Each structure stands twice: as C-alpha cells, then as structure tokens.
Amino acid sequence: MIRHLTQKDYKVQPWANGRGETLELFRHDRPQGMLWRLSVATVAENGPFSRFPDIDRSLTVIDGPGFDLVGEGLRLRADPMQPIVFAGDFAVEAEGVTAPSRDFNVMVARGQVGVEVRAADAAQVRGDTVALFAPFAGIATVNGGVMRLASFDLLLTQGAVMFRGDTPLIAVSLDV
C-alpha cells in the first residue's frame, strides 16, 4: 500500500539555529527522539547550518543554482539533483550562495537507520520504508499504477518499488 502525502499534510518548523524554516514532510520518532525525517528548506544566504548531534544528513538541491557546504576538513558542492551526505554534528556553513536554493533533506539517527538517496526518472528501490519525493509536478508509474503528482508530493511505502516518471523523483530507501 502506498501512502500519498501532499502539501496540506506538512507542517512548517523553525530551524534549530533560528535562521529560517523547514517544511517537515514526514518524521518517524522513537522514544529517544527522531529516527528519521524528510523535509524541504530554502538556503537564501551564506551562513551556518543547524547542528544535529548523532544525525547523518543528505541534502539534494531541487531548485536554484546550489551552493558550497563548508566545514572543518569538508567542502561539498550542492548542485541540483545531486545528493550529498554529511554528518549533522559537524559545524558546516553554506557558502557561495548567489540566489536562493531549495533543498530536499533526509536526516537519520546515526547507526540506527541505513539510508540511500538518489534522484532518477526511473529506478527500482527496496527498503523497510521507501519514500518517493516529487520536486516537480508530473506523471509517474509506481509499481505499475499511473499517478499524477503535484510538486512536493511524497509517496511512502514498504518493500520494493519500481518507478518511472516524466520528471525526476528523489528516491529514499530507509532500513531500520
């Protein structure tokens, strides 16, 4: 069974550092706190990212030119539709922001969740939980069924998923 979430299902949360807001798409908690979370945020200026101890992060720019993510011993280029991975407990900053960039974020509790993130217009994905995020409106075939997706729609299911879209989707495999 596929759970189909849309923008009316999401909630806005302030950034932990107070410098912006996150659109929280879905969050799975455990008694000790967050197990994993999917969200969208906008990086509009150079500045620090919030720190999240014991959390691994994946960021995929979905709109805008991208930026550099810089910290001690770390320099990653956040380019459109190219997922990057970094530790949430590192002090990192966005640099080289020339225009606002919107990004899709995956946060997982380190050592508790295996995660793989990729942007593709077709793929087979397997996981305890599989999330398909539509950065753009389009038509997708998911496990043989045709679906019309609005931008920012999120599909959640379990097991294996085959998809093909007329625009790229971001596929997230989460294994607990």
Stockholm file with secondary structure:
# STOCKHOLM 1.0

chainA/1-176         MIRHLTQKDYKVQPWANGRGETLELFRHDRPQGMLWRLSVATVAENGPFSRFPDIDRSLTVIDGPGFDLVGEGLRLRADPMQPIVFAGDFAVEAEGVTAPSRDFNVMVARGQVGVEVRAADAAQVRGDTVALFAPFAGIATVNGGVMRLASFDLLLTQGAVMFRGDTPLIAVSLDV
#=GR chainA/1-176 SS CCEEECGGGCEEEECTTSSCEEEEEEEEEETTEEEEEEEEEEECSSEECCCCTTEEEEEEEEESCCEEEEETTEEEEECBTCCEEEETTSCEEEECCCSCEEEEEEEEETTTCEEEEEEEEEEEEEEEEEEEECSSCEEEEETTEEEEECTTCEEEEEEEEEEEEEEEEEEEEEEC
#=GC SS_cons         CCEEECGGGCEEEECTTSSCEEEEEEEEEETTEEEEEEEEEEECSSEECCCCTTEEEEEEEEESCCEEEEETTEEEEECBTCCEEEETTSCEEEECCCSCEEEEEEEEETTTCEEEEEEEEEEEEEEEEEEEECSSCEEEEETTEEEEECTTCEEEEEEEEEEEEEEEEEEEEEEC
//
